Amino acid sequence: MDLELPKKLTDYLAELDAFIEREIKPLEQENDNIRFFDHRRENSRTDWANGGTHSKEWRALLAKATRRADAAGHYRYALPKAYGGKDGSNLDMAVIREHLNAKGLGLHNDAASEHAIVSTQLLTAQLLIEFGSEAQKKKLLPPLLDGTGAMAMGITELNHGSDATHMETVARREGEHWIINGNKTWNSGANWCGTNMVFARTSGKAGDAKGITAFLVPCFPNPAPGMVVEEVLWTLVMPSDHCTVSLTNVKVHNDDIIGGEGNGLAIAQRFFNENRIRQAAASLGAAQYCVNESVKYAMQRKPFGKPLASNQGIQFPLVELQTQLEMVRALLYRTAWLMDKHGAKSQTDKVSMLNFWANRLCGEASDRAIQVHGGLGYSRHKPFEHIYRHHRRYRITEGTEEIQMRRVAGYMFGFMKSDKGVEA
């Protein structure tokens, strides 16, 4: 592995920065759009009268930024060239996501809504490209590719989270159709996405990896009869689109199965592995932003007639954080490079290491930034509280940090099969 990033990639980061300054920053300042990112951000983004969901103005601004990014050739970067992308690698996406998050809050990248000018939401399009039928791709890909549509994923249930193989949602065959009954929670986007990828057991018994099937179920604005958004869950970061959904005799056609009957978990694992490393990259970038801002402030702030930065009590915690950031960055780049070399589902143990450690580290960095900035850091006039609240979520989603450590232990102690890091 060449330990220096490819020049093509570093040149692209410069191209992105120029695009942000030319196209995105001006849009961020138009019509007081900065209200979505300054101390007013939570109230401006949230439609409190409509269940705490995303306001129409907020979604409209994200959509406008997405259109500009897509027109400039950035939005679909990670997708194959045949679909308007640039064949972006795992290394590319790790570096880009770190870079965008290290720039702080802004319309170029908003981790809380998973919006970015280089899309992080197109993993669902990638799943459709890899596992979908030609008919499914023809029908569902266009709105995913240009950002006018999105796809939700219903895996977690009210009684089952990390133990996905024990899900109680079931589907039974009736001729050419399937009848789905059960529930999903943390079904993010089910209140606004056009399609919901619902996972249900179709054969086997609880605990079996085989026998879970993924169905493409019509969602918003015309949901399949029997699929109801029961609640939008309020969280540490608002607005929310994290839904609890009930499924009562939901009827879908056999052609709505994606990836083949009984093979749903393979789709979920494909999604999780790439999303976990991208979450880690986002946390790394956000943590670096917190450290950078703390150093800058400590150099400027002069209580008792001398800069805060002259105090070892300020220096040493930031030194420790920067040291850990450098180590995480080295592991992130190496792991992403190995995933490109050996496959997206390889390096599972390293991905899990990165996921739980980088996400935890971001919490420590944002907490330290609050402390260094004092009362200002505690206020919403700085973004550290927002970063802390959002990235706290990453220690739970896509597998809790305990699940990540359990996976690492599985490889370390031989409970899980290892084939050059390829997932069993």
C-alpha positions as CSV (number, residue, x, y, z in Angstrom):
1,M,0.0,0.0,0.0
2,D,1.2,3.5,-0.9
3,L,0.9,5.4,2.3
4,E,0.3,8.7,0.4
5,L,-3.1,9.3,-0.9
6,P,-3.4,9.1,-4.7
7,K,-2.9,12.5,-6.4
8,K,-6.2,11.9,-8.3
9,L,-8.0,11.8,-5.0
10,T,-6.3,14.8,-3.4
11,D,-6.9,16.8,-6.6
12,Y,-10.6,15.8,-6.3
13,L,-10.8,17.1,-2.7
14,A,-9.5,20.5,-4.0
15,E,-12.2,20.3,-6.8
16,L,-14.8,19.7,-4.1
17,D,-13.6,22.6,-2.0
18,A,-13.8,24.9,-5.0
19,F,-17.4,23.7,-5.8
20,I,-18.4,24.3,-2.2
21,E,-17.1,27.8,-2.3
22,R,-18.6,28.6,-5.7
23,E,-22.0,26.8,-5.5
24,I,-22.9,25.7,-2.0
25,K,-21.7,28.5,0.3
26,P,-23.7,31.2,-1.6
27,L,-26.8,29.0,-1.4
28,E,-26.2,28.6,2.3
29,Q,-26.3,32.4,2.7
30,E,-29.4,33.0,0.6
31,N,-32.7,33.9,2.2
32,D,-31.3,33.4,5.7
33,N,-30.6,29.7,4.9
34,I,-27.8,29.9,7.5
35,R,-30.6,29.5,10.1
36,F,-30.4,25.8,9.4
37,F,-26.8,25.7,10.6
38,D,-26.4,28.4,13.2
39,H,-27.8,28.4,16.7
40,R,-31.4,28.3,15.3
41,R,-30.7,25.1,13.4
42,E,-32.9,22.7,15.4
43,N,-36.0,24.9,15.4
44,S,-35.5,25.9,11.7
45,R,-35.2,22.3,10.6
46,T,-38.1,20.9,12.6
47,D,-41.8,21.0,11.9
48,W,-42.9,20.7,15.5
49,A,-46.5,21.0,14.6
50,N,-46.2,17.9,12.4
51,G,-44.7,15.4,14.8
52,G,-41.2,16.8,14.9
53,T,-40.5,15.8,11.3
54,H,-38.3,17.6,8.8
55,S,-39.7,21.0,7.7
56,K,-40.6,21.5,4.1
57,E,-38.1,24.4,3.8
58,W,-35.3,22.3,5.2
59,R,-36.0,19.4,2.8
60,A,-36.3,21.8,-0.1
61,L,-32.9,23.3,0.6
62,L,-31.2,19.9,0.8
63,A,-32.9,19.0,-2.5
64,K,-31.6,22.1,-4.1
65,A,-28.0,21.5,-3.0
66,T,-28.4,17.9,-4.2
67,R,-29.4,19.0,-7.7
68,R,-26.4,21.3,-7.9
69,A,-24.1,18.6,-6.7
70,D,-25.5,16.1,-9.2
71,A,-25.3,18.6,-12.1
72,A,-21.6,19.1,-11.2
73,G,-21.0,15.4,-11.2
74,H,-20.3,15.0,-7.5
75,Y,-23.5,13.5,-6.0
76,R,-23.2,10.0,-7.6
77,Y,-19.4,9.7,-7.1
78,A,-19.5,6.3,-5.4
79,L,-21.6,4.6,-8.1
80,P,-20.4,2.9,-11.3
81,K,-19.8,5.1,-14.3
82,A,-22.7,3.3,-16.1
83,Y,-25.0,5.0,-13.6
84,G,-23.5,8.5,-13.7
85,G,-20.9,7.9,-11.0
86,K,-17.1,7.8,-10.9
87,D,-16.5,4.3,-9.7
88,G,-15.6,5.7,-6.3
89,S,-13.7,3.3,-4.1
90,N,-14.0,2.6,-0.4
91,L,-10.8,4.5,0.1
92,D,-12.2,7.4,-1.9
93,M,-15.4,7.5,0.1
94,A,-13.6,7.2,3.5
95,V,-11.3,10.1,2.7
96,I,-14.1,12.3,1.2
97,R,-16.4,11.7,4.0
98,E,-13.7,12.5,6.5
99,H,-12.8,15.6,4.6
100,L,-16.4,17.0,4.4
101,N,-17.1,16.4,8.0
102,A,-13.8,18.0,9.0
103,K,-15.1,21.3,7.4
104,G,-17.8,21.6,10.1
105,L,-21.5,22.1,9.8
106,G,-22.8,23.3,6.5
107,L,-24.9,22.6,3.4
108,H,-21.9,20.8,1.9
109,N,-22.4,18.0,4.5
110,D,-25.0,17.5,7.2
111,A,-24.4,14.2,9.0
112,A,-27.6,14.5,11.1
113,S,-29.7,14.2,7.9
114,E,-27.2,12.0,6.1
115,H,-27.0,14.7,3.4
116,A,-23.7,15.4,1.5
117,I,-22.8,16.7,-1.9
118,V,-21.0,13.4,-2.4
119,S,-23.9,11.3,-1.5
120,T,-23.7,8.9,1.5
121,Q,-27.3,7.8,0.9
122,L,-26.7,6.1,-2.4
123,L,-25.7,2.8,-0.8
124,T,-29.4,1.8,-1.3
125,A,-29.0,2.5,-5.0
126,Q,-25.8,0.4,-4.9
127,L,-27.9,-2.5,-3.4
128,L,-30.5,-2.1,-6.1
129,I,-27.8,-2.2,-8.8
130,E,-26.1,-5.3,-7.4
131,F,-29.2,-7.3,-6.2
132,G,-32.2,-5.9,-8.0
133,S,-33.9,-7.3,-11.1
134,E,-33.9,-5.3,-14.4
135,A,-37.5,-4.4,-13.8
136,Q,-36.8,-3.2,-10.3
137,K,-33.9,-1.1,-11.4
138,K,-35.9,0.5,-14.3
139,K,-38.6,1.5,-11.9
140,L,-36.8,2.5,-8.7
141,L,-33.3,3.6,-9.7
142,P,-34.0,6.9,-11.5
143,P,-35.3,8.8,-8.4
144,L,-32.6,7.3,-6.2
145,L,-29.8,8.4,-8.7
146,D,-30.8,12.0,-9.0
147,G,-31.8,12.5,-5.4
148,T,-35.5,13.1,-6.0
149,G,-36.3,9.9,-4.2
150,A,-34.9,7.6,-1.5
151,M,-35.3,4.1,-0.1
152,A,-35.9,3.2,3.6
153,M,-34.7,-0.1,5.2
154,G,-36.9,-1.9,7.7
155,I,-34.7,-4.3,9.7
156,T,-34.9,-3.5,13.4
157,E,-38.1,-4.4,15.3
158,L,-39.7,-3.4,18.5
159,N,-38.4,-6.6,20.2
160,H,-35.4,-7.2,18.1
161,G,-32.5,-4.9,17.3
162,S,-29.0,-6.4,17.0
163,D,-30.4,-9.9,16.9
164,A,-31.7,-9.6,13.4
165,T,-31.9,-13.3,12.8
166,H,-34.6,-13.5,15.5
167,M,-36.9,-11.1,13.8
168,E,-40.6,-11.8,14.2
169,T,-41.9,-10.1,11.1
170,V,-43.0,-12.9,8.8
171,A,-44.1,-13.3,5.2
172,R,-46.2,-16.2,3.9
173,R,-46.7,-17.1,0.3
174,E,-50.1,-17.0,-1.4
175,G,-49.6,-18.0,-5.0
176,E,-47.6,-15.2,-6.7
177,H,-47.9,-12.9,-3.7
178,W,-46.6,-12.7,-0.2
179,I,-48.5,-11.5,2.9
180,I,-46.3,-9.6,5.4
181,N,-47.2,-9.2,9.1
182,G,-45.0,-7.7,11.8
183,N,-43.4,-4.4,12.8
184,K,-40.3,-2.3,12.2
185,T,-38.8,0.5,14.3
186,W,-36.0,2.9,13.6
187,N,-37.3,2.5,10.1
188,S,-35.7,5.8,9.1
189,G,-37.4,7.6,6.2
190,A,-40.5,5.4,6.1
191,N,-42.5,8.6,6.4
192,W,-41.1,10.2,3.3
193,C,-39.2,7.6,1.2
194,G,-40.9,6.1,-1.9
195,T,-39.9,2.5,-1.1
196,N,-39.3,0.6,2.0
197,M,-37.0,-2.4,1.9
198,V,-38.7,-4.6,4.5
199,F,-37.0,-7.7,5.8
200,A,-39.2,-10.6,6.9
201,R,-38.7,-14.3,7.7
202,T,-40.0,-16.6,5.0
203,S,-38.5,-19.9,6.1
204,G,-36.3,-21.5,8.7
205,K,-36.4,-20.8,12.5
206,A,-35.3,-18.0,14.8
207,G,-31.6,-17.6,14.7
208,D,-31.1,-18.9,11.2
209,A,-29.2,-16.6,8.9
210,K,-31.0,-18.1,5.9
211,G,-34.7,-17.7,5.4
212,I,-34.9,-13.9,5.7
213,T,-36.1,-12.2,2.6
214,A,-36.0,-8.5,1.5
215,F,-39.2,-7.1,-0.1
216,L,-39.5,-3.8,-1.9
217,V,-42.7,-2.3,-0.5
218,P,-44.4,0.9,-1.8
219,C,-44.1,3.6,0.8
220,F,-44.6,7.4,0.6
221,P,-46.9,8.9,-0.6
222,N,-49.0,5.9,-1.5
223,P,-48.0,3.1,1.0
224,A,-49.0,-0.5,0.5
225,P,-52.3,-1.1,2.3
226,G,-51.6,-2.3,5.8
227,M,-48.2,-0.6,6.2
228,V,-48.7,2.3,8.7
229,V,-46.3,4.7,10.2
230,E,-47.4,4.5,13.8
231,E,-44.9,7.0,15.3
232,V,-42.0,9.2,14.5
233,L,-39.5,8.8,17.4
234,W,-38.1,12.0,18.9
235,T,-34.3,11.8,19.5
236,L,-31.3,13.6,20.8
237,V,-31.1,15.4,17.5
238,M,-34.3,16.8,15.9
239,P,-35.9,16.8,13.5
240,S,-36.5,13.0,13.2
241,D,-37.6,10.6,10.5
242,H,-37.0,7.5,12.6
243,C,-40.3,5.6,12.4
244,T,-42.1,2.8,14.0
245,V,-44.1,1.0,11.4
246,S,-46.8,-1.7,11.6
247,L,-47.3,-4.2,8.8
248,T,-50.7,-5.9,8.8
249,N,-51.5,-8.3,5.9
250,V,-49.3,-6.2,3.5
251,K,-49.6,-7.9,0.1
252,V,-46.6,-7.8,-2.3
253,H,-45.8,-9.6,-5.5
254,N,-43.1,-12.2,-5.8
255,D,-41.4,-9.8,-8.2
256,D,-40.9,-7.4,-5.3
257,I,-38.4,-9.7,-3.7
258,I,-34.8,-8.3,-4.1
259,G,-31.8,-10.6,-3.9
260,G,-33.7,-13.8,-4.0
261,E,-35.9,-15.6,-1.5
262,G,-34.2,-16.3,1.8
263,N,-31.1,-14.3,1.1
264,G,-32.0,-11.0,2.7
265,L,-29.3,-10.9,5.3
266,A,-26.6,-10.9,2.6
267,I,-28.1,-7.6,1.4
268,A,-28.1,-6.2,4.9
269,Q,-24.5,-7.2,5.5
270,R,-23.4,-5.6,2.3
271,F,-25.0,-2.4,3.4
272,F,-23.7,-2.5,7.0
273,N,-20.1,-3.1,6.2
274,E,-19.7,-0.1,3.9
275,N,-21.9,2.1,6.0
276,R,-20.0,1.3,9.2
277,I,-16.7,2.4,7.7
278,R,-18.2,5.5,6.3
279,Q,-19.7,6.3,9.7
280,A,-16.2,5.9,11.2
281,A,-14.8,8.3,8.6
282,A,-17.5,10.9,9.4
283,S,-16.8,10.6,13.1
284,L,-13.0,11.0,12.4
285,G,-13.6,14.1,10.4
286,A,-16.0,15.7,12.9
287,A,-13.6,14.9,15.7
288,Q,-10.7,16.5,13.8
289,Y,-12.9,19.6,13.4
290,C,-13.5,19.8,17.1
291,V,-9.7,19.5,17.9
292,N,-8.8,22.1,15.2
293,E,-11.4,24.6,16.5
294,S,-10.2,24.0,20.1
295,V,-6.6,24.7,19.2
296,K,-7.6,27.8,17.3
297,Y,-9.7,29.1,20.2
298,A,-7.0,28.3,22.8
299,M,-4.5,30.4,20.8
300,Q,-6.9,33.4,20.7
301,R,-8.4,33.3,24.1
302,K,-6.3,35.1,26.7
303,P,-7.6,34.8,30.3
304,F,-5.4,36.2,33.0
305,G,-3.3,37.9,30.3
306,K,-2.0,34.8,28.5
307,P,-3.3,32.4,25.8
308,L,-5.2,29.3,27.0
309,A,-2.8,27.4,24.7
310,S,0.0,28.1,27.1
311,N,-1.5,25.8,29.8
312,Q,-0.6,22.2,29.7
313,G,-4.1,21.4,31.1
314,I,-5.4,22.6,27.7
315,Q,-2.5,21.2,25.6
316,F,-2.3,17.6,26.9
317,P,-5.9,16.5,26.4
318,L,-5.9,17.8,22.8
319,V,-2.5,16.1,22.2
320,E,-4.0,12.8,23.3
321,L,-7.0,13.3,21.0
322,Q,-4.8,14.2,18.1
323,T,-2.6,11.2,18.6
324,Q,-5.7,8.9,18.6
325,L,-7.0,10.6,15.5
326,E,-3.8,9.9,13.6
327,M,-3.9,6.3,14.6
328,V,-7.6,5.9,13.6
329,R,-6.9,7.7,10.3
330,A,-4.1,5.2,9.5
331,L,-6.3,2.2,10.2
332,L,-9.2,3.8,8.3
333,Y,-7.2,4.3,5.1
334,R,-5.5,0.9,5.3
335,T,-8.9,-0.9,5.9
336,A,-10.6,0.9,3.1
337,W,-7.7,0.1,0.8
338,L,-7.9,-3.6,1.7
339,M,-11.7,-3.6,1.2
340,D,-11.1,-2.3,-2.3
341,K,-8.5,-5.1,-2.9
342,H,-10.4,-8.0,-1.3
343,G,-14.1,-7.1,-1.5
344,A,-16.6,-4.9,0.3
345,K,-17.4,-7.6,2.9
346,S,-13.8,-8.2,3.8
347,Q,-11.9,-6.7,6.8
348,T,-15.0,-7.1,9.0
349,D,-13.0,-7.1,12.2
350,K,-11.1,-3.9,11.2
351,V,-14.3,-2.2,10.2
352,S,-15.8,-3.0,13.5
353,M,-12.7,-1.7,15.3
354,L,-13.0,1.5,13.4
355,N,-16.7,1.9,13.9
356,F,-16.8,1.7,17.7
357,W,-13.5,3.5,18.3
358,A,-14.0,6.4,15.9
359,N,-17.5,7.0,17.0
360,R,-16.5,7.0,20.7
361,L,-13.6,9.3,19.9
362,C,-15.8,11.8,18.3
363,G,-17.8,12.1,21.5
364,E,-14.7,12.7,23.5
365,A,-13.4,15.3,21.0
366,S,-16.7,17.2,21.0
367,D,-16.9,17.1,24.8
368,R,-13.4,18.4,25.0
369,A,-14.2,21.2,22.5
370,I,-17.1,22.2,24.7
371,Q,-14.8,22.3,27.7
372,V,-12.1,24.3,26.0
373,H,-14.6,26.9,24.7
374,G,-16.2,27.2,28.1
375,G,-19.7,28.7,28.2
376,L,-19.5,29.5,24.5
377,G,-18.9,25.8,23.8
378,Y,-21.9,24.8,25.9
379,S,-24.1,27.2,23.9
380,R,-25.7,26.4,20.5
381,H,-23.7,29.3,19.0
382,K,-21.0,26.7,18.5
383,P,-21.7,23.4,16.8
384,F,-20.0,21.1,19.3
385,E,-23.2,20.2,21.2
386,H,-24.8,19.3,17.8
387,I,-21.9,17.1,16.9
388,Y,-21.9,15.4,20.2
389,R,-25.6,14.6,20.1
390,H,-25.5,13.3,16.5
391,H,-22.4,11.2,16.7
392,R,-23.7,9.7,19.9
393,R,-26.2,7.9,17.7
394,Y,-23.4,6.2,15.7
395,R,-22.4,4.3,18.8
396,I,-25.8,2.5,18.5
397,T,-26.8,2.4,14.8
398,E,-25.5,-0.2,12.3
399,G,-24.7,-2.4,15.3
400,T,-23.9,-1.1,18.8
401,E,-20.3,-0.7,19.9
402,E,-20.8,-3.8,22.0
403,I,-21.8,-5.7,18.9
404,Q,-18.7,-4.3,17.1
405,M,-16.5,-5.5,19.9
406,R,-18.2,-8.9,19.9
407,R,-17.4,-9.2,16.2
408,V,-13.8,-8.4,16.8
409,A,-13.6,-10.9,19.6
410,G,-15.1,-13.5,17.3
411,Y,-12.2,-13.2,15.0
412,M,-9.6,-12.9,17.8
413,F,-10.7,-15.9,19.7
414,G,-11.7,-18.1,16.7
415,F,-15.4,-18.1,17.2
416,M,-15.9,-16.6,13.7
417,K,-14.3,-18.0,10.5
418,S,-11.5,-15.8,9.1
419,D,-10.4,-16.0,5.5
420,K,-8.0,-13.0,5.1
421,G,-10.5,-10.9,6.9
422,V,-13.5,-12.0,4.7
423,E,-16.7,-12.1,6.6
424,A,-18.1,-15.6,7.3
